[in-house]
């Protein structure tokens, strides 16, 4: 009777449950890692994501070997052939895998028809367990993130005094929306030079014809991401020491050539297991208590809300929803995704800047994702499914669990309001206020008709008009619809004609 462990590419730490379940028998427990070429070609994934995952896998496999585990590392066309060879070689009778976070991957494993039993150990990558979230959700009349966030603060005693929030308020969001005016001094980011293992992966991906589509879209070098737990911990420490105290005020701001601002850029490491969200929160909370007289609570609370609120909530909604959630399309949006999402070649400077940044490093912060990339697709009536596929392919931290909820739910309101209390639709006014992109754009952020009208403007009003009957029942849309009603029929007709003409001139497949 031999138990073996299959370590997946987003479960790369020794505390994961499958490894822990055999920790006392580690010298007798074979472990396998597999790089599947077929799996890596399901979408034209960002080249830097392929490098990150495969290099991190190779580094973690090496670490387990140093700890004394018997580790097999395989490359293959698919997962099944290497698994079958390994199972036969080590006479595996039970295969243990930590339950995959992504639903399609769990189904893939179940369909492999392996000659041994398969045991899924509990997924312990999140602060809330799946069962804890389910029990919270079934007792609720509404699934609002703010409610969930407050419960998480209470339950895990984060920034709490007895049963009350530190500072007397749960949410300091109002203090965290400063516009990027005046001269701002940006903090440095912590990047790393590729070591030999990472460079080998880079060279292999660059030379492989399997990734030709990805090579057409994404840059692979310079590759500067961390690939080990030690490096991920260094990024966490660096964020706490140099960025956290000023994270809050400008967390929604966007500036040309500033790729990370004050953001932590921890999501790639959290999403492959090099960091655990619990240790991130503990580090941040302790740092605040050490500097309480100097640091604004609003910055720390804003960051905690992203990890304990947004991230945990997105995962919880994902496990709660059925497998058809990804197909929801409440507005029935069917336009194809514009080609410039892949090329970055567009006169819309905000989209050009953000897409170019994504092409270079596979990353954009949450407002760039929500209020530029998602917002444009929403108001322009782009297929939510095409947009989600793009997000999944483009971002270095993208996985099924996080992109379904963020794009289908929050960004596109395609679930009809299950997650968000209103669509995140906005005109150019928001982008002009929160960035410097409009200063260098051929379009006028104040014009909604005419030759210089910004497409964000005419699409925004066209969106409200197209979906008036559906939106009038959304209680937070009242003011916006009243503003729509003030537009003359003649101007509204011109707005809608401009939207139609834009689509005709920007057909994409």
C-alpha positions as CSV (number, residue, x, y, z in Angstrom):
1,X,0.0,0.0,0.0
2,X,1.7,3.2,-1.2
3,X,0.3,6.7,-1.0
4,X,1.6,9.3,-3.4
5,X,1.0,13.0,-3.6
6,X,0.4,15.1,-6.7
7,X,1.3,18.7,-6.1
8,X,-0.5,21.2,-8.4
9,X,1.0,24.4,-9.8
10,X,-1.1,26.7,-7.5
11,X,-0.4,24.7,-4.3
12,X,3.2,25.4,-3.7
13,X,3.9,25.4,0.0
14,X,4.7,22.8,2.6
15,X,1.6,23.6,4.7
16,X,-0.8,22.5,2.0
17,X,-3.1,19.7,3.2
18,X,-2.0,16.8,0.9
19,X,1.7,17.2,2.0
20,X,0.7,17.7,5.6
21,X,-1.4,14.5,5.6
22,X,1.8,12.5,4.8
23,X,4.4,14.7,6.7
24,X,5.3,12.0,9.2
25,X,5.9,9.5,6.4
26,X,7.6,11.9,4.0
27,X,10.6,9.5,3.3
28,X,8.1,6.8,2.1
29,X,5.8,9.1,0.2
30,X,6.5,9.7,-3.5
31,X,5.6,13.2,-4.8
32,X,5.0,14.2,-8.4
33,X,4.9,17.5,-10.2
34,X,3.7,17.7,-13.9
35,X,4.0,20.4,-16.5
36,X,1.3,19.7,-19.1
37,X,1.8,21.3,-22.5
38,X,-1.8,20.7,-23.4
39,X,-3.1,22.4,-20.3
40,X,-0.8,25.4,-20.9
41,X,-2.3,25.8,-24.4
42,X,-6.0,26.0,-23.4
43,X,-5.8,29.8,-23.7
44,X,-3.0,32.0,-25.1
45,X,-1.7,32.5,-21.5
46,X,0.7,35.4,-20.7
47,X,4.2,34.1,-21.2
48,X,5.3,35.4,-17.8
49,X,2.5,33.4,-16.1
50,X,3.9,30.2,-17.7
51,X,7.3,31.1,-16.5
52,X,6.1,32.1,-13.0
53,X,4.2,28.8,-12.5
54,X,6.7,26.4,-14.0
55,X,9.7,28.1,-12.4
56,X,7.9,28.2,-9.0
57,X,7.0,24.5,-9.4
58,X,10.6,23.5,-10.2
59,X,11.9,25.5,-7.2
60,X,9.4,24.0,-4.8
61,X,10.2,20.5,-6.1
62,X,13.8,21.2,-5.4
63,X,13.0,22.4,-1.9
64,X,11.0,19.2,-1.1
65,X,13.9,17.1,-2.3
66,X,16.2,19.0,0.0
67,X,13.7,18.2,2.8
68,X,14.0,14.5,2.1
69,X,10.9,13.8,0.0
70,X,11.1,11.5,-3.0
71,X,10.1,13.9,-5.9
72,X,9.4,13.1,-9.5
73,X,9.2,16.0,-11.9
74,X,7.7,15.4,-15.4
75,X,6.9,17.2,-18.5
76,X,4.2,15.8,-20.9
77,X,1.7,16.5,-23.5
78,X,-1.0,15.9,-20.9
79,X,-1.3,15.0,-17.2
80,X,-2.4,11.4,-17.6
81,X,0.6,9.7,-19.3
82,X,3.2,11.0,-16.7
83,X,0.8,10.0,-13.9
84,X,0.3,6.5,-15.1
85,X,4.1,5.9,-15.5
86,X,4.7,7.3,-12.0
87,X,1.9,5.2,-10.4
88,X,3.3,2.1,-12.1
89,X,6.9,2.9,-11.1
90,X,6.1,3.4,-7.4
91,X,3.1,1.0,-7.2
92,X,0.8,3.8,-6.0
93,X,-2.4,2.6,-4.5
94,X,-3.8,5.9,-3.2
95,X,-3.2,9.3,-4.9
96,X,-3.7,12.3,-2.6
97,X,-4.3,15.8,-4.1
98,X,-5.3,18.9,-2.3
99,X,-8.8,19.8,-3.6
100,X,-8.2,22.1,-6.6
101,X,-9.5,25.6,-6.2
102,X,-10.6,25.7,-9.8
103,X,-13.7,23.6,-10.6
104,X,-12.6,22.5,-14.1
105,X,-9.3,21.1,-12.7
106,X,-11.2,19.0,-10.1
107,X,-13.3,17.6,-12.9
108,X,-10.2,16.9,-15.0
109,X,-8.7,14.8,-12.2
110,X,-12.0,12.9,-11.7
111,X,-12.1,12.0,-15.4
112,X,-8.5,10.6,-15.6
113,X,-9.6,7.1,-14.7
114,X,-6.5,6.2,-12.8
115,X,-5.6,2.7,-11.6
116,X,-5.6,3.8,-8.0
117,X,-7.9,5.5,-5.5
118,X,-7.9,9.3,-5.5
119,X,-8.3,11.2,-2.2
120,X,-9.0,14.9,-2.2
121,X,-7.7,16.5,0.9
122,X,-9.3,19.8,2.1
123,X,-8.3,23.0,0.4
124,X,-6.5,25.2,3.0
125,X,-5.4,28.0,0.8
126,X,-7.9,30.5,2.2
127,X,-8.8,31.9,5.5
128,X,-12.4,30.8,5.3
129,X,-12.9,27.1,4.6
130,X,-15.4,26.2,1.9
131,X,-17.8,24.8,4.5
132,X,-17.6,27.9,6.7
133,X,-18.5,30.2,3.8
134,X,-21.3,27.9,2.8
135,X,-22.8,28.0,6.3
136,X,-22.5,31.8,6.4
137,X,-24.1,32.2,3.0
138,X,-27.1,29.9,3.5
139,X,-28.2,31.9,6.5
140,X,-28.2,35.2,4.6
141,X,-30.9,37.0,2.7
142,X,-28.3,38.9,0.7
143,X,-24.7,38.1,-0.2
144,X,-23.1,41.5,0.2
145,X,-19.3,41.7,0.5
146,X,-19.5,44.4,3.3
147,X,-21.5,42.0,5.5
148,X,-19.1,39.2,4.8
149,X,-16.1,41.4,5.5
150,X,-17.4,42.5,8.9
151,X,-18.1,39.0,9.8
152,X,-14.6,38.0,8.9
153,X,-13.1,40.8,11.0
154,X,-15.1,39.6,14.0
155,X,-14.5,35.9,13.4
156,X,-10.7,36.2,12.9
157,X,-10.3,39.1,15.2
158,X,-8.5,41.4,12.7
159,X,-8.3,45.1,13.6
160,X,-10.8,44.6,16.4
161,X,-11.2,45.9,20.0
162,X,-13.4,43.4,21.7
163,X,-16.3,43.1,19.3
164,X,-15.9,46.5,17.7
165,X,-13.8,47.7,14.8
166,X,-10.6,49.5,15.6
167,X,-11.1,53.2,15.1
168,X,-14.9,52.9,15.5
169,X,-15.5,52.3,11.8
170,X,-15.5,49.2,9.7
171,X,-14.7,50.9,6.4
172,X,-12.4,53.8,5.6
173,X,-13.1,53.7,1.8
174,X,-14.0,57.4,1.6
175,X,-10.4,58.3,2.7
176,X,-8.9,56.0,0.1
177,X,-10.0,57.7,-3.1
178,X,-7.6,60.6,-3.5
179,X,-7.0,61.9,-7.0
180,X,-3.3,61.8,-8.2
181,X,-2.9,65.6,-8.4
182,X,0.4,67.4,-7.9
183,X,3.8,65.9,-7.7
184,X,3.8,62.4,-6.2
185,X,6.9,60.4,-5.3
186,X,6.3,56.8,-6.1
187,X,7.8,54.0,-4.0
188,X,10.1,51.5,-5.6
189,X,9.0,48.0,-6.3
190,X,10.9,44.9,-5.4
191,X,11.9,42.8,-8.4
192,X,14.3,39.9,-9.0
193,X,16.7,38.8,-11.6
194,X,16.0,35.3,-13.0
195,X,18.2,32.5,-11.6
196,X,19.4,29.5,-13.6
197,X,16.1,27.6,-13.1
198,X,14.0,30.5,-14.2
199,X,16.2,31.3,-17.2
200,X,15.9,27.7,-18.3
201,X,12.1,28.0,-18.3
202,X,12.2,31.4,-20.1
203,X,14.5,29.9,-22.8
204,X,12.3,26.9,-23.3
205,X,9.0,28.9,-23.5
206,X,10.7,31.4,-26.0
207,X,11.8,28.6,-28.2
208,X,8.7,26.4,-28.1
209,X,6.4,26.7,-31.1
210,X,3.5,25.6,-28.8
211,X,3.2,29.1,-27.6
212,X,3.2,31.0,-30.8
213,X,-0.1,32.8,-30.2
214,X,1.1,33.9,-26.7
215,X,4.4,35.1,-28.2
216,X,2.4,37.3,-30.6
217,X,0.6,39.0,-27.7
218,X,2.8,39.1,-24.5
219,X,6.3,40.0,-23.5
220,X,8.4,37.4,-21.7
221,X,11.3,39.6,-20.8
222,X,12.4,41.3,-18.7
223,X,11.0,38.7,-16.3
224,X,11.2,40.2,-12.8
225,X,8.8,38.2,-10.6
226,X,9.8,36.2,-7.5
227,X,9.5,32.4,-7.9
228,X,10.2,31.1,-4.4
229,X,8.6,31.4,-1.0
230,X,11.6,33.3,0.3
231,X,11.2,35.8,-2.5
232,X,7.5,36.1,-1.9
233,X,8.2,36.8,1.8
234,X,10.7,39.5,0.8
235,X,8.0,41.2,-1.4
236,X,5.6,41.1,1.6
237,X,8.2,42.5,3.9
238,X,9.1,45.2,1.3
239,X,5.5,46.2,0.9
240,X,4.9,46.5,4.7
241,X,8.1,48.5,5.1
242,X,7.9,50.9,2.1
243,X,4.3,51.0,0.8
244,X,1.7,50.0,3.4
245,X,1.7,53.2,5.4
246,X,0.7,55.2,2.2
247,X,-1.3,52.5,0.5
248,X,-4.7,53.8,1.2
249,X,-5.1,57.4,-0.2
250,X,-4.0,56.6,-3.8
251,X,-5.1,53.0,-4.1
252,X,-7.6,53.9,-6.8
253,X,-5.3,56.3,-8.7
254,X,-3.7,55.6,-12.1
255,X,-0.7,57.3,-13.6
256,X,1.1,56.8,-16.9
257,X,4.3,54.7,-16.7
258,X,3.5,53.8,-13.0
259,X,2.8,50.1,-13.1
260,X,2.3,49.3,-9.4
261,X,1.9,52.6,-7.5
262,X,1.5,51.7,-3.8
263,X,0.0,48.3,-4.5
264,X,1.4,45.2,-2.8
265,X,1.7,43.1,-6.0
266,X,1.2,40.0,-3.8
267,X,-1.6,38.4,-5.7
268,X,0.7,36.3,-8.0
269,X,2.3,34.8,-4.9
270,X,-0.9,34.3,-3.0
271,X,-2.6,32.6,-6.0
272,X,0.1,29.9,-6.4
273,X,0.5,29.2,-2.6
274,X,3.9,30.9,-2.0
275,X,2.1,33.1,0.5
276,X,-1.0,32.4,2.7
277,X,-3.5,35.2,3.2
278,X,-3.5,34.6,7.0
279,X,0.2,35.3,7.3
280,X,-0.2,38.4,5.2
281,X,-2.9,39.8,7.4
282,X,-0.9,39.0,10.6
283,X,2.2,40.7,9.2
284,X,0.2,43.8,8.2
285,X,-1.8,44.0,11.4
286,X,1.3,43.7,13.6
287,X,3.2,46.3,11.5
288,X,0.3,48.7,12.2
289,X,0.4,48.2,15.9
290,X,4.1,48.8,15.9
291,X,3.6,52.1,14.1
292,X,0.2,53.1,15.3
293,X,1.1,56.7,16.2
294,X,2.6,57.3,12.7
295,X,0.4,55.3,10.2
296,X,-3.1,56.1,9.2
297,X,-5.6,53.3,10.0
298,X,-7.3,54.0,6.7
299,X,-4.4,52.6,4.7
300,X,-4.2,49.4,6.8
301,X,-8.0,48.8,6.8
302,X,-8.1,49.4,3.0
303,X,-5.5,46.6,2.5
304,X,-7.1,44.3,4.9
305,X,-10.5,44.7,3.1
306,X,-8.8,43.6,-0.1
307,X,-7.5,40.4,1.4
308,X,-10.1,39.4,4.1
309,X,-13.0,41.0,2.3
310,X,-12.6,41.0,-1.5
311,X,-10.3,38.0,-2.0
312,X,-12.1,35.6,0.4
313,X,-15.5,36.8,-0.8
314,X,-14.7,36.1,-4.4
315,X,-13.6,32.6,-3.6
316,X,-16.6,32.0,-1.5
317,X,-19.0,33.1,-4.2
318,X,-17.2,30.9,-6.7
319,X,-17.6,27.7,-4.6
320,X,-21.2,28.6,-3.9
321,X,-22.2,29.0,-7.6
322,X,-23.1,26.2,-10.0
323,X,-20.9,25.3,-13.0
324,X,-23.1,27.4,-15.3
325,X,-22.2,30.7,-13.5
326,X,-19.6,31.4,-16.1
327,X,-22.2,31.5,-18.9
328,X,-24.4,34.2,-17.3
329,X,-25.1,37.2,-19.5
330,X,-27.8,39.3,-17.8
331,X,-27.6,42.2,-20.3
332,X,-27.3,39.8,-23.3
333,X,-24.1,41.5,-24.5
334,X,-22.8,39.8,-27.6
335,X,-20.2,42.1,-29.3
336,X,-16.8,40.5,-29.9
337,X,-13.9,41.6,-27.8
338,X,-12.0,44.4,-29.6
339,X,-8.7,43.4,-31.1
340,X,-6.9,46.2,-29.1
341,X,-7.3,44.2,-25.9
342,X,-4.7,41.9,-27.4
343,X,-2.6,44.5,-29.2
344,X,-2.9,47.7,-27.2
345,X,-3.3,49.6,-30.4
346,X,-6.1,52.1,-29.8
347,X,-6.5,55.9,-29.7
348,X,-8.1,55.5,-26.3
349,X,-5.1,56.4,-24.2
350,X,-6.3,54.8,-20.9
351,X,-6.9,51.4,-22.6
352,X,-3.6,51.8,-24.6
353,X,-1.7,52.4,-21.3
354,X,-3.3,49.6,-19.3
355,X,-3.2,47.0,-22.0
356,X,0.5,47.9,-22.8
357,X,1.3,47.4,-19.2
358,X,-0.4,44.1,-19.1
359,X,1.5,43.0,-22.2
360,X,4.7,43.9,-20.4
361,X,4.3,42.4,-17.0
362,X,0.9,40.6,-16.8
363,X,-0.4,42.8,-14.1
364,X,-2.6,45.8,-13.5
365,X,-4.1,47.0,-10.2
366,X,-7.7,46.6,-9.3
367,X,-9.0,50.0,-10.6
368,X,-7.2,49.6,-13.9
369,X,-9.0,46.2,-14.2
370,X,-12.4,47.3,-13.0
371,X,-12.8,50.8,-14.2
372,X,-10.9,50.7,-17.5
373,X,-10.8,47.2,-18.9
374,X,-14.0,45.9,-17.4
375,X,-15.9,49.2,-17.6
376,X,-15.3,49.7,-21.3
377,X,-16.4,46.2,-22.1
378,X,-19.5,46.5,-20.0
379,X,-20.8,49.8,-21.5
380,X,-19.8,48.8,-25.0
381,X,-21.8,45.5,-24.8
382,X,-18.9,43.1,-25.1
383,X,-19.5,39.4,-24.5
384,X,-18.7,38.7,-20.8
385,X,-17.4,35.3,-21.8
386,X,-14.9,36.6,-24.3
387,X,-13.8,39.2,-21.8
388,X,-13.3,36.6,-19.1
389,X,-11.2,34.4,-21.4
390,X,-9.0,37.5,-22.1
391,X,-8.6,38.3,-18.4
392,X,-7.8,34.6,-17.7
393,X,-5.2,34.6,-20.5
394,X,-3.7,38.0,-19.8
395,X,-3.1,38.2,-16.1
396,X,-0.2,36.6,-14.2
397,X,-2.5,36.0,-11.2
398,X,-5.5,34.7,-13.1
399,X,-7.4,31.5,-12.3
400,X,-10.9,30.3,-12.9
401,X,-12.0,31.0,-9.3
402,X,-10.9,34.6,-9.3
403,X,-11.7,35.6,-12.9
404,X,-15.3,34.2,-13.0
405,X,-16.4,36.2,-10.0
406,X,-14.4,39.3,-10.9
407,X,-15.4,39.5,-14.5
408,X,-18.7,37.8,-14.8
409,X,-20.0,39.0,-11.5
410,X,-18.4,42.3,-10.4
411,X,-17.0,43.7,-13.6
412,X,-19.8,42.8,-16.1
413,X,-22.8,42.5,-13.7
414,X,-23.7,39.4,-15.9
415,X,-25.1,37.6,-12.9
416,X,-27.8,40.3,-12.5
417,X,-26.6,41.7,-9.2
418,X,-25.8,38.6,-7.2
419,X,-22.5,40.2,-6.1
420,X,-22.7,43.9,-6.8
421,X,-25.5,46.3,-5.8
422,X,-25.1,48.2,-9.1
423,X,-23.1,47.8,-12.4
424,X,-19.6,49.4,-12.3
425,X,-20.4,51.6,-15.3
426,X,-18.8,55.0,-15.6
427,X,-18.1,57.7,-18.2
428,X,-14.7,59.2,-19.0
429,X,-15.3,61.6,-16.0
430,X,-14.2,58.9,-13.6
431,X,-11.0,58.0,-15.5
432,X,-10.2,61.7,-15.9
433,X,-10.6,62.3,-12.2
434,X,-8.5,59.3,-11.1
435,X,-5.7,59.3,-13.6
436,X,-3.6,61.4,-16.0
437,X,-4.5,59.3,-19.0
438,X,-7.0,61.8,-20.5
439,X,-4.4,64.6,-20.6
440,X,-2.6,62.7,-23.4
441,X,-5.6,61.4,-25.3
442,X,-7.0,62.5,-28.6
443,X,-10.5,62.3,-27.2
444,X,-12.2,65.0,-25.0
445,X,-13.2,63.4,-21.7
446,X,-16.0,66.1,-21.4
447,X,-17.6,65.5,-24.8
448,X,-20.2,62.8,-25.4
449,X,-21.0,63.7,-29.0
450,X,-18.9,65.2,-31.9
451,X,-15.6,64.2,-33.5
452,X,-13.6,64.4,-30.2
453,X,-16.2,62.6,-28.0
454,X,-14.7,60.0,-25.8
455,X,-16.1,56.5,-26.5
456,X,-16.4,56.0,-22.7
457,X,-19.0,58.9,-22.8
458,X,-21.2,57.9,-25.6
459,X,-21.0,54.2,-24.7
460,X,-21.9,55.0,-21.1
461,X,-25.1,56.9,-22.0
462,X,-25.9,54.4,-24.7
463,X,-25.6,51.6,-22.1
464,X,-28.0,53.4,-19.7
465,X,-30.5,53.9,-22.5
466,X,-30.3,50.4,-23.9
467,X,-30.9,48.8,-20.5
468,X,-33.2,51.4,-19.0
469,X,-35.9,48.9,-18.1
470,X,-33.6,46.6,-16.4
471,X,-31.6,49.3,-14.6
472,X,-34.6,51.2,-13.2
473,X,-35.2,48.3,-10.7
474,X,-31.6,48.7,-9.4
475,X,-32.1,51.0,-6.4
476,X,-28.6,52.6,-6.7
477,X,-29.1,53.5,-10.4
478,X,-31.7,56.2,-9.8
479,X,-29.6,59.3,-10.0
480,X,-27.8,58.1,-13.2
481,X,-31.1,57.3,-14.9
482,X,-32.5,60.7,-13.9
483,X,-29.4,62.3,-15.6
484,X,-30.1,60.2,-18.7
485,X,-33.7,61.5,-18.8
486,X,-32.3,65.1,-19.0
487,X,-30.6,64.4,-22.3
488,X,-32.6,65.6,-25.2
489,X,-34.0,63.0,-27.7
490,X,-31.9,64.5,-30.4
491,X,-28.7,64.2,-28.5
492,X,-29.5,60.7,-27.3
493,X,-30.2,59.6,-30.9
494,X,-26.7,61.0,-31.8
495,X,-25.1,59.2,-28.9
496,X,-26.7,55.9,-29.9
497,X,-25.7,56.4,-33.5
498,X,-22.1,57.0,-32.5
499,X,-22.0,53.8,-30.4
500,X,-23.4,51.9,-33.4
501,X,-20.8,53.5,-35.8
502,X,-18.0,52.7,-33.4
503,X,-18.9,49.0,-33.4
504,X,-19.2,49.0,-37.2
505,X,-15.7,50.5,-37.5
506,X,-14.1,48.2,-34.8
507,X,-15.4,44.8,-35.8
508,X,-13.3,42.0,-34.2
509,X,-13.5,38.3,-34.1
